[in-house]
Amino acid sequence: MYRQARLLGVLLLLQVVAMVGIGVWLFASIDWDALVNLSNKPGQIRLQTTDKSVVKDFERAILFTVYFFAPVVLLLLAGLGFVLLRRRGWMLASVAQALIMLSCLFFYGDSRPWFAYPIIAYCILMILLLNSRSVRAVVHRRRLTPAEARPEIAHGE
């Protein structure tokens, strides 16, 4: 019975790895040699470049980090909750999937990245899995107290 919950936790952690991988790829695709630090003050950074594509790549990487950092942290917590604690993390996973789809809509507006469609499709599949009967049975199962366990009708009350 807990196999579905553990599988869901592994799939959530796989999504975390994929999202972090996309972020690393975005930052790795920036030509860091074309960016110049013009600030002489310690602790302050002022970047300048003449290549507009580098600025666009840098901007896209920063926006990805801003939009997807919080949902990825929620996914990590939810995935660990399902893998280690079996029943914890359902609400975190649902909220994280909704936030990721919302972030994809915001992020998609200007740059139209290729990875938005697979992320949205994976989120939809995860929401369907989160709301499947077997996962909900594991998540919402609770232990009955002895007073709740006895049937009232059998005793004629």
Beta strands, then each sheet from edge to edge (+ up, - down):
strand 1: 36-37
strand 2: 47-48
sheet 1: 1+ 2-
end
